[in-house]
């Protein structure tokens, strides 16, 4: 296990760079060429994809929501429906590599980051699939008309080709790590340079914009690092006082289900500090560390879109100009589907461990 200082130092380097990656695509607006499909499904895919790049459900709900929500309104989707689509898929990217949350778990638990990245792919896609099924069902139920835009095959190929440069950023980060070409920190450094290169090529970002991008990333990182620093110190104090054992006994007296315990944690804390503080508690349940990491991240991702600290939930309502109460009313079908997917991931470990096992990163 790494010391809190070592964990904080590595997370700081990775975190700042990941947040810069999250800021640059918003500045250069590389997502606009993708809007030539059904808005609901496209919104889910776009939010999940951006969440994978930024690893922040709130950032995905805010950044993608500001673009996709007006487009959905133009297609005559209701405001509540648009907000629910945006929020429901916001946290899916936290499971899809590159995932800073998985990096935090890897550093805290000394688990292989390559195995965790591979383990999160299928649960993340399952989350997105659940949202697509519910979104399509609700669109049919509410008699939404099909998109008024009907691109030809040639136009679709052109749009796909224009999207390739932005998609290559994910290939660089994930592929480089999985192929052991470079470390997670080095991969995001390369991704930052590549993302800035795209901005200059597209002529949508200037050198004078860099201070604002860096300042925004630094501010967000400062908040996250403050939480991690406090949680690391608190984790040491709790371990010294044997508080995790007492918390484990208290939680297990309520339920011996790992999914219930993780959901309770996820509803009252953000994922990063929750992993640092409660990992010793959940580890006592005796689950495979890779499967445990996937389960914890997916459980905590649900907390990002649920009260009382669902940052993506509140940001989504602000983006849509809608009250949170009305948003939750439209969101609950997605939550049911996501929680069902969560049960599948928890009770069918093969979904998480099949890919890393097949690729020789862990033993059965």
NORLIN-V444481 format. One record per pair of residues at least 6 apart in sequence whose ideal C-beta (glycine too) atoms are under 7 Angstrom apart, sorted by the first residue. I is the first residue (numbers start at 1). GAP is how many residues later the second one is. Records with the same first field share a line. If there is no record, write none. Layout:
I=GAP / GAP
This chain:
1=109
2=105 / 108
4=228 / 229 / 231 / 232
7=100 / 101 / 225
8=217 / 220 / 221 / 224
10=97
11=93 / 96 / 217
12=213
13=172
14=86 / 89 / 170 / 171 / 174
15=85 / 206 / 209 / 210
16=201 / 202 / 205
17=171 / 172 / 175
18=37 / 82 / 170
19=198 / 201 / 202
20=172 / 193 / 194 / 197
21=32 / 33 / 167 / 170 / 171 / 174
22=31 / 32 / 34 / 37
23=190 / 193 / 194
24=171 / 172 / 175 / 189
25=6 / 28 / 141 / 170
26=37
27=172 / 178 / 182 / 186
28=170 / 171 / 174 / 176 / 177
29=175
30=136 / 168 / 172
31=15 / 36
33=126 / 129 / 130
34=8 / 12 / 125 / 129
35=7 / 36
36=113 / 115 / 119 / 120 / 123
37=110
38=108 / 109
39=32 / 33 / 36 / 38 / 108
40=37 / 45 / 95 / 99
41=91 / 94 / 95
43=25 / 29 / 42 / 43
44=41 / 45 / 84 / 87 / 88 / 91
45=83
46=18 / 22
47=13 / 14 / 17 / 39 / 42 / 43
48=41 / 44 / 45 / 48 / 80
49=44
50=10 / 13 / 14 / 43
51=6 / 9 / 39 / 40 / 41 / 42 / 43
52=41 / 44 / 45 / 46 / 118
53=116 / 117
54=6
55=38 / 39 / 44 / 45 / 46
57=33 / 34 / 37 / 244 / 247 / 248 / 254 / 255
58=246 / 253 / 254 / 257
60=30 / 33
61=25 / 26 / 29 / 251 / 254 / 255 / 258
62=253 / 257
64=22
65=21 / 251 / 254
66=253
68=18
69=13 / 17 / 250 / 251
72=10
73=9
75=72 / 73
76=69
77=67
79=241 / 242 / 243
80=242 / 246 / 247 / 249 / 250
81=57 / 61 / 249
82=238
83=233 / 234 / 237 / 239 / 244 / 247
84=243 / 246 / 247 / 250
85=50
86=230 / 233
87=218 / 225 / 226 / 229 / 240 / 244
88=43 / 217 / 243 / 246 / 250
89=39 / 42
90=214 / 215 / 222 / 226
91=210 / 213 / 214 / 221
92=32 / 35 / 36
94=7 / 203 / 207
95=25 / 28 / 29 / 32 / 202 / 203 / 206
96=24 / 25 / 28
97=20 / 23 / 24 / 77
98=75 / 76
99=18 / 21
101=170 / 171 / 196
102=11 / 14 / 15 / 18 / 191 / 195
103=10 / 81
104=168 / 171
105=6 / 11 / 170 / 188 / 191 / 192
106=7 / 10
108=167 / 168 / 171
109=170 / 180 / 184
111=178 / 179 / 182
112=249
113=64 / 71
114=63 / 64 / 247
115=175 / 241 / 246 / 247
116=174 / 177
117=57 / 60 / 61
118=237 / 238 / 241 / 243
119=171 / 174 / 175 / 233 / 234 / 236 / 237
120=174 / 177
121=234
122=229 / 230 / 233
123=171 / 175 / 222 / 228 / 229
126=215 / 218 / 219
127=211 / 214
130=207 / 208 / 211
131=203 / 206
133=204
134=199 / 200 / 203
138=195
165=33
166=32
169=22 / 25 / 26
172=15 / 18 / 19 / 22
173=14 / 15 / 18
176=6 / 11 / 14
177=7 / 10
199=6
224=48
227=43 / 45 / 46
228=44 / 45 / 48
231=42 / 45 / 46
232=44
234=43
235=41 / 42
238=6 / 39
239=41
244=36 / 37
247=34
248=33 / 36
251=10 / 30
255=6
258=24 / 27 / 29 / 37 / 88
259=40 / 83 / 84 / 87
261=21
262=20 / 33 / 34 / 37
263=36 / 39
265=9 / 13
266=8 / 33 / 34 / 36 / 37
267=36 / 39 / 41
268=41
269=40
270=39
271=26 / 29 / 30
274=26
275=21
282=10 / 14
288=61 / 65
290=62 / 63 / 66 / 72
291=58 / 61 / 62
294=51 / 58
295=50 / 51
298=44 / 47
299=43
302=36 / 37 / 40
303=6 / 7
304=6 / 7 / 8
305=7 / 8
306=7 / 29
307=6
313=11 / 14
314=10
316=11
317=6 / 7 / 10
320=7
344=7
345=6 / 7
353=9
356=6
357=7
